[in-house]
Amino acid sequence: MPSSTNPKSTPPTSTKASIIKAYGGRPNFQHSFGLKMTPDDLKEGDHIIETFLEQDRQIANEQKSS
């Protein structure tokens, strides 16, 4: 089992739930980006979350490579 203090270990990537939780829930997440809880704005919020997740994956891959 890898040590969590090992600098070469890959950091865990975020999940959709962890991102939403960091904002205190979906309504707070939406509000932080000027979005409402409407179907169209929820889709936009999902797009923002997917962008965050992709950035986390890219960072994790870069850290693995170095």
DOPAKOL-214104 format. One record per residue (C-alpha): x, y, z. Coordinates in steps of 0.001 Angstrom, whole numbers, plus 500000, padded with zeros to 6 digits. Layout:
% DOPAKOL-214104
XYZ...
END
This chain:
% DOPAKOL-214104
500000500000500000501509503361498975502338505820501698500350509038501732503554510902502605505419509566499571506002512588497293505987510329494230502560508885495034499749510082492808497391512477494552493769511437494508491755513151491819488553514974492627485114513536492083481939515351491129480640514803494659483822516120496291483725519298494209480083519946495057480729519168498739483611521673498801481108524394497912478663523282500605476225521631498207474882522025494711472885525217495341475998526958496697478097525651493799475578526985491291475350530345493066479152530685493126479112530727489333476041532930488983473875529973488020470390529054489186468888525637489834467167525538486437467722522646484018469846524778481654471949526217484467472404522758486017473796521572482670476187524533482678477199523651486250477864520070485149480085521404482366482064523468484890482487520407487115483654518297484163486211520996483342487497520894486935487719517097486795489629517183483503492086519712484917492627517486487968493274514476485703495796516456483662497623517622486794497700514075488181499102512756484886501765515474484797502788514642488361503008510948487469505297511798484555507750513846486612
END
